[in-house]
Amino acid sequence: MVTAAAQLLKMLGSAIPKVTGATPGAAPVDKSVSKQAFEDLLNKARSGELSSSRLVEVDESAGVELTAEQIAVLSAAADRAEAEGLRQALVILDDVQLVLDVGARRITGRASLDASNGQPAILQGVDGVINLSTKLRAEPAPARVGPPGGGLGDPTLSKLLERVGLAGDR
């Protein structure tokens, strides 16, 4: 983690304006400006607005082939993962599960989450998950539809339905 943190600080430090003209005995520099600039950059890195421009590579032994588009998406995700402090991540990319060494920006192999022989699949050595799968995204909840006719004639039934959360707007 020390290496990942040092790399992140180096990446963020290049965007902080340098103080020039500082001489011994000169008035002290306002540190709150530099601290705020650093915090802003760190927040940008966490939100994905700041890129390290470091591409993810794939180990030859990983047995994985990725398209240029997948590598670009993985690289942006690795920047965010590093800003969040991850070291090793499980990456879910559509039908493939991969292990990413975040600091090295390297796919080290495939991961298997398939349970077999009635035994649960256990994956060790990762400290986070990056879900890039379009298949696992949550579907929006269906809209609630009230009863036909714009309302209920029986107030008792209406009250009962409201209690269980099934009554629509009247």
Secondary structure, 3 states (H helix, E strand, C coil): CHHHHHHHHHHHHCCCCCCCCCCCCCCCCCHHHHHHHHHHHHHHHHHCCCCCCCCCEECHHHCCCCCHHHHHHHHHHHHHHHHCCCCEEEEEECCEEEEEECCCCEEEEECCCCCECCECCCCCCCCEEEECCCCCCCCCCCCCCCCHHHCCCCHHHHHHHHHCCCCCCC
